[in-house]
Amino acid sequence: MAIVLHSSPLLWTRLAALIFSCVAFSVAVHGGRLHHGTGDWCIFCWAFSFAGTLLVLLVELFGLQARAPVSWKNFPITFACYSALLCLSASIIFPLYFLKGSMGQSDVRDFRIVSTVFSCLATIAYISEVSISKARPGEVAGYMATAPGLLKVCETFVACIIFVFISDPVLYDRHDALKYCMSVYCICFILSVIIILLCIGECTGRLPFPFARFLSSYALLAVVLYLSATIIWPIFNFDPKNGGTKKRPYDCSSGMGVCVWDKLMAVAVLSGVNFVLYLVDLIYSSRLVFITA
């Protein structure tokens, strides 16, 4: 089996991401003393990014793209985008839980600082890979390499972060309106994941309806649903008339981690972020339908 090695900015960017993510989780496991479940999430982010990047490099090194069971026009950039977001989340969450207010041994703190630094470097490397791989104007590329495809990745990732905040502890069982918001997050997440899987598996041509029209219809539905959730969630969590709390509790400023009020605010902000992402997605999808027509 011939080994194909073409030096390019994309190759060096992937190698940098591979090294940075490897150092981040290796140092954290070796001396970080991660006693909180959040540490497992950060280790997963770095290890998952490392393993996937290694797989992409090996497939391209041995020229196995044609034999891969997925669309190689869509898979590498999709994975790179997810890795960038995962490493970014770890770069924020890890110091928040393991450096903020940390009074432990200095060597343990040093290990945690090193992991945070290399996590940030890995994030930059993956963002660079996405920037290099994304489709340019007039270029023929896979759907996931275009702006709407990358938006789908961001939408699903933001939804995952919402699920993390909303489920520990459970924040949506206090009122039916909050359960409706949770259903909005789930429905939009599932449909976006299905679209990504269809593109990676190159199954869009097997649908009984035009894929472009499906994208625009779904984007419109998601905009309406997220708009309602963006309005309803703050009303039933921060309005005193509906049992909410306007002011941030004093105990949220002390201690490690994120308090319940902060999690409620994070879900509200992320709902707005996803609403904007779906709105931009709708604009792109509508243009796609118009151009196809």
C-alpha positions as CSV (number, residue, x, y, z in Angstrom):
1,M,0.0,0.0,0.0
2,A,1.6,3.3,-1.2
3,I,2.0,6.1,1.3
4,V,1.0,9.5,-0.1
5,L,2.5,12.5,1.7
6,H,1.9,15.9,0.2
7,S,3.2,18.8,2.3
8,S,0.6,21.5,2.5
9,P,-0.7,24.1,5.0
10,L,-3.7,21.8,5.7
11,L,-1.3,18.9,6.6
12,W,0.8,20.9,9.0
13,T,-2.4,22.4,10.6
14,R,-3.7,18.9,11.2
15,L,-0.4,17.8,12.7
16,A,-0.4,20.8,15.0
17,A,-3.9,20.1,16.1
18,L,-3.0,16.4,16.7
19,I,0.0,17.3,18.9
20,F,-1.8,20.1,20.8
21,S,-4.9,17.9,21.6
22,C,-2.6,15.0,22.6
23,V,-0.6,17.2,25.0
24,A,-3.8,18.7,26.5
25,F,-5.3,15.4,27.6
26,S,-2.0,13.6,28.4
27,V,-1.0,16.3,30.8
28,A,-4.4,16.5,32.4
29,V,-4.6,12.8,32.9
30,H,-1.0,12.6,34.2
31,G,-1.0,15.3,36.8
32,G,-4.3,17.3,36.7
33,R,-6.1,15.2,39.4
34,L,-9.5,15.7,37.8
35,H,-12.0,14.7,40.5
36,H,-15.1,16.3,38.9
37,G,-17.3,14.8,36.2
38,T,-16.6,17.9,34.2
39,G,-13.0,16.8,33.9
40,D,-14.2,13.7,32.1
41,W,-15.9,15.9,29.5
42,C,-12.8,17.9,28.9
43,I,-10.7,14.7,28.5
44,F,-13.3,13.4,26.1
45,C,-13.1,16.6,24.0
46,W,-9.3,16.4,23.7
47,A,-9.1,12.7,23.2
48,F,-12.0,12.6,20.7
49,S,-10.3,15.4,18.7
50,F,-7.0,13.6,18.8
51,A,-8.3,10.2,17.7
52,G,-10.4,11.7,14.8
53,T,-7.6,13.8,13.5
54,L,-5.2,10.8,13.6
55,L,-7.8,8.8,11.7
56,V,-8.1,11.5,9.0
57,L,-4.3,11.8,8.7
58,L,-3.9,8.0,8.3
59,V,-6.7,7.7,5.7
60,E,-5.1,10.5,3.6
61,L,-1.6,9.2,4.2
62,F,-2.5,5.8,2.8
63,G,-4.8,7.2,0.1
64,L,-7.9,5.4,1.4
65,Q,-10.4,8.2,0.8
66,A,-12.2,6.3,-2.0
67,R,-12.6,3.3,0.3
68,A,-14.0,5.2,3.2
69,P,-17.7,4.5,4.0
70,V,-18.3,8.3,4.2
71,S,-18.1,11.2,1.9
72,W,-14.6,12.5,2.1
73,K,-15.7,15.9,0.8
74,N,-17.8,16.3,3.9
75,F,-16.3,14.3,6.8
76,P,-12.9,15.9,7.5
77,I,-14.2,19.5,7.6
78,T,-17.3,18.4,9.7
79,F,-15.0,16.7,12.2
80,A,-12.6,19.6,12.3
81,C,-15.5,22.0,13.0
82,Y,-16.7,19.8,15.8
83,S,-13.2,19.5,17.2
84,A,-12.8,23.2,17.2
85,L,-16.0,23.7,19.1
86,L,-15.2,20.8,21.5
87,C,-11.7,22.2,22.3
88,L,-13.1,25.7,22.6
89,S,-15.7,24.4,25.2
90,A,-12.9,22.6,27.1
91,S,-10.7,25.7,27.0
92,I,-13.6,27.6,28.8
93,I,-14.9,24.9,31.1
94,F,-11.6,23.4,32.3
95,P,-10.2,26.6,33.9
96,L,-13.6,27.5,35.2
97,Y,-13.9,24.3,37.2
98,F,-10.2,23.5,37.9
99,L,-8.4,26.8,38.0
100,K,-11.0,29.2,39.4
101,G,-10.6,29.4,43.1
102,S,-8.0,26.6,43.0
103,M,-5.9,26.5,46.2
104,G,-4.3,23.1,45.7
105,Q,-0.7,22.0,45.2
106,S,1.3,24.2,42.9
107,D,2.4,21.4,40.6
108,V,-1.2,20.2,40.1
109,R,-2.1,23.8,39.2
110,D,0.8,24.0,36.7
111,F,-0.4,20.8,35.0
112,R,-3.9,22.3,34.7
113,I,-2.5,25.5,33.3
114,V,-0.5,23.6,30.6
115,S,-3.6,21.6,29.6
116,T,-5.6,24.9,29.3
117,V,-2.9,26.5,27.1
118,F,-2.6,23.5,24.8
119,S,-6.4,23.3,24.6
120,C,-6.5,26.9,23.4
121,L,-3.7,26.1,20.9
122,A,-5.7,23.1,19.6
123,T,-8.7,25.3,19.2
124,I,-6.8,27.7,17.1
125,A,-5.4,24.9,15.0
126,Y,-8.8,23.4,14.3
127,I,-10.3,26.8,13.4
128,S,-7.4,27.2,11.0
129,E,-8.1,23.8,9.4
130,V,-11.8,24.8,8.9
131,S,-10.7,28.1,7.4
132,I,-8.4,26.3,5.0
133,S,-10.9,23.6,4.1
134,K,-14.1,25.6,3.7
135,A,-15.5,26.2,0.2
136,R,-14.5,29.3,-1.6
137,P,-16.8,31.3,-3.9
138,G,-17.3,29.4,-7.2
139,E,-15.6,26.3,-5.9
140,V,-17.4,22.9,-6.2
141,A,-17.4,21.3,-2.7
142,G,-19.4,19.2,-0.3
143,Y,-22.4,20.7,1.5
144,M,-20.6,20.5,4.9
145,A,-17.8,22.7,3.5
146,T,-20.2,25.5,2.8
147,A,-21.5,28.1,5.2
148,P,-24.9,26.3,5.7
149,G,-23.1,23.0,6.4
150,L,-20.8,24.6,9.0
151,L,-23.8,26.4,10.5
152,K,-25.5,23.0,11.1
153,V,-22.4,21.9,13.0
154,C,-22.5,25.0,15.2
155,E,-26.3,24.6,15.8
156,T,-26.0,21.1,17.0
157,F,-23.0,21.9,19.2
158,V,-24.8,24.8,20.8
159,A,-27.8,22.5,21.4
160,C,-25.5,20.0,23.2
161,I,-24.2,22.7,25.5
162,I,-27.8,23.7,26.3
163,F,-28.5,20.0,27.1
164,V,-25.5,20.0,29.5
165,F,-26.7,23.1,31.4
166,I,-30.4,22.2,31.4
167,S,-30.0,18.6,32.7
168,D,-27.7,18.9,35.7
169,P,-29.7,19.7,37.7
170,V,-32.9,19.4,35.6
171,L,-34.1,22.9,34.9
172,Y,-37.1,22.4,32.7
173,D,-39.6,20.4,34.8
174,R,-40.9,23.3,36.8
175,H,-43.4,24.5,34.2
176,D,-45.0,23.2,31.0
177,A,-43.6,26.2,29.1
178,L,-40.1,25.1,30.0
179,K,-40.8,21.6,28.9
180,Y,-41.9,23.1,25.5
181,C,-38.5,24.8,25.3
182,M,-36.8,21.5,26.0
183,S,-38.8,19.9,23.2
184,V,-37.8,22.7,20.8
185,Y,-34.1,22.1,21.6
186,C,-34.5,18.3,21.0
187,I,-36.5,18.5,17.8
188,C,-34.1,21.0,16.1
189,F,-31.1,19.1,17.3
190,I,-32.3,15.7,16.0
191,L,-33.3,17.2,12.6
192,S,-29.9,19.0,12.2
193,V,-28.0,15.8,13.1
194,I,-30.1,13.9,10.5
195,I,-29.1,16.4,7.8
196,I,-25.4,16.2,8.8
197,L,-25.5,12.4,8.6
198,L,-27.3,12.4,5.2
199,C,-24.5,14.7,3.9
200,I,-21.7,12.6,5.3
201,G,-23.3,9.4,4.1
202,E,-24.0,11.0,0.7
203,C,-27.7,10.0,1.0
204,T,-29.3,13.3,0.0
205,G,-30.0,12.2,-3.5
206,R,-32.1,9.3,-2.2
207,L,-34.7,11.5,-0.6
208,P,-38.2,11.5,-2.2
209,F,-38.2,15.3,-2.2
210,P,-35.7,18.1,-3.2
211,F,-33.0,18.4,-0.5
212,A,-32.6,22.1,-1.0
213,R,-36.3,22.7,-0.3
214,F,-36.2,20.5,2.7
215,L,-33.3,22.6,4.1
216,S,-35.2,25.9,3.6
217,S,-38.4,24.5,5.1
218,Y,-36.6,23.1,8.1
219,A,-34.6,26.3,8.6
220,L,-37.9,28.3,8.7
221,L,-39.4,25.9,11.2
222,A,-36.3,26.1,13.4
223,V,-36.3,29.9,13.3
224,V,-39.9,30.0,14.5
225,L,-39.4,27.4,17.2
226,Y,-36.2,29.0,18.6
227,L,-37.7,32.4,18.5
228,S,-40.5,31.2,20.8
229,A,-38.1,29.4,23.1
230,T,-35.8,32.5,23.2
231,I,-38.8,34.5,24.5
232,I,-40.4,31.9,26.7
233,W,-37.3,30.6,28.6
234,P,-36.4,34.0,30.2
235,I,-40.0,34.8,31.1
236,F,-40.5,31.7,33.2
237,N,-37.0,31.7,34.8
238,F,-36.3,35.4,35.5
239,D,-39.8,37.0,35.9
240,P,-40.8,37.0,39.6
241,K,-44.5,36.8,38.5
242,N,-43.8,33.4,37.1
243,G,-41.6,32.2,40.0
244,G,-38.3,33.4,38.5
245,T,-35.4,35.4,40.0
246,K,-34.2,38.6,38.4
247,K,-31.1,39.1,40.5
248,R,-28.1,36.8,40.5
249,P,-27.7,35.2,43.9
250,Y,-24.7,36.2,46.0
251,D,-23.5,32.6,46.4
252,C,-23.0,32.4,42.6
253,S,-19.9,34.6,43.0
254,S,-18.2,32.2,45.4
255,G,-17.1,28.6,44.9
256,M,-16.1,26.6,41.9
257,G,-18.2,25.7,38.9
258,V,-21.5,27.2,37.7
259,C,-24.5,27.9,39.9
260,V,-28.1,27.2,38.9
261,W,-28.9,30.8,38.1
262,D,-25.9,31.1,35.8
263,K,-27.0,27.9,34.0
264,L,-30.4,29.4,33.5
265,M,-28.9,32.5,32.0
266,A,-26.5,30.5,29.9
267,V,-29.4,28.5,28.4
268,A,-31.2,31.8,27.7
269,V,-28.1,33.3,25.9
270,L,-27.4,30.1,24.0
271,S,-31.1,30.0,22.8
272,G,-30.6,33.4,21.4
273,V,-27.3,32.4,19.8
274,N,-29.0,29.4,18.1
275,F,-31.9,31.5,16.9
276,V,-29.4,33.8,15.2
277,L,-27.6,30.8,13.7
278,Y,-30.8,29.3,12.3
279,L,-31.8,32.7,11.0
280,V,-28.6,33.0,9.0
281,D,-29.0,29.4,8.0
282,L,-32.5,30.3,6.6
283,I,-31.1,33.1,4.6
284,Y,-28.4,30.8,3.0
285,S,-30.9,28.0,2.4
286,S,-33.4,30.4,0.8
287,R,-30.6,31.6,-1.6
288,L,-29.8,27.9,-2.3
289,V,-33.4,27.2,-3.3
290,F,-33.5,30.4,-5.4
291,I,-30.3,29.5,-7.3
292,T,-31.4,25.9,-7.8
293,A,-34.7,27.1,-9.2
